[in-house]
Amino acid sequence: MAEGNHKNWRELCSAALEARDPDELLTIVQDLKKVLKCEEQVRRDFREATRANKFPGEIRY
């Protein structure tokens, strides 16, 4: 995926369904993996920030 051409996971899934070339499909699936991993990290960071704000000053071990 080109740097300026960011797609979301839905667009990548659609592109994977339409891909006819195995190399193109592999590239799309690799891009999809990166996007999903990034999205997972954003969600994890959000949950941690939400917990930290819910209990400010609390020390967790």
C-alpha positions as CSV (number, residue, x, y, z in Angstrom):
1,M,0.0,0.0,0.0
2,A,1.5,3.3,-1.0
3,E,2.1,5.8,1.8
4,G,-0.5,8.3,0.7
5,N,-3.1,5.6,-0.1
6,H,-4.4,4.6,3.3
7,K,-7.4,2.3,3.3
8,N,-9.5,0.9,6.0
9,W,-10.1,-2.8,6.6
10,R,-13.4,-2.8,4.8
11,E,-11.9,-1.4,1.6
12,L,-9.1,-3.9,1.8
13,C,-11.5,-6.8,2.3
14,S,-13.4,-5.7,-0.8
15,A,-10.2,-5.4,-2.7
16,A,-9.2,-8.9,-1.7
17,L,-12.5,-10.3,-2.9
18,E,-12.0,-8.7,-6.3
19,A,-8.3,-9.5,-6.6
20,R,-7.5,-12.0,-9.5
21,D,-3.7,-12.0,-9.2
22,P,-2.2,-14.1,-6.4
23,D,0.6,-11.5,-5.8
24,E,-1.9,-8.7,-5.6
25,L,-4.0,-10.7,-3.2
26,L,-0.9,-11.4,-1.0
27,T,-0.1,-7.6,-0.9
28,I,-3.7,-6.8,0.0
29,V,-3.7,-9.4,2.8
30,Q,-0.4,-8.1,4.2
31,D,-1.8,-4.5,4.2
32,L,-5.0,-5.8,5.9
33,K,-2.9,-7.4,8.6
34,K,-1.1,-4.1,9.2
35,V,-4.3,-2.1,9.4
36,L,-5.9,-4.6,11.8
37,K,-2.9,-4.7,14.0
38,C,-2.8,-0.9,14.2
39,E,-6.5,-0.7,14.9
40,E,-6.1,-3.2,17.7
41,Q,-3.3,-1.1,19.2
42,V,-5.5,2.0,19.1
43,R,-8.3,0.2,20.9
44,R,-5.9,-1.1,23.5
45,D,-4.4,2.3,24.1
46,F,-7.9,3.8,24.4
47,R,-9.0,1.2,27.0
48,E,-5.9,1.8,29.0
49,A,-6.4,5.6,28.9
50,T,-10.0,5.2,29.9
51,R,-9.0,3.0,32.9
52,A,-6.3,5.5,33.9
53,N,-8.8,8.4,33.7
54,K,-11.5,6.5,35.6
55,F,-9.2,6.0,38.6
56,P,-6.8,8.9,38.7
57,G,-4.1,8.7,41.3
58,E,-4.6,5.0,41.9
59,I,-1.5,2.9,41.9
60,R,-1.8,-0.4,40.0
61,Y,0.5,-3.3,40.1
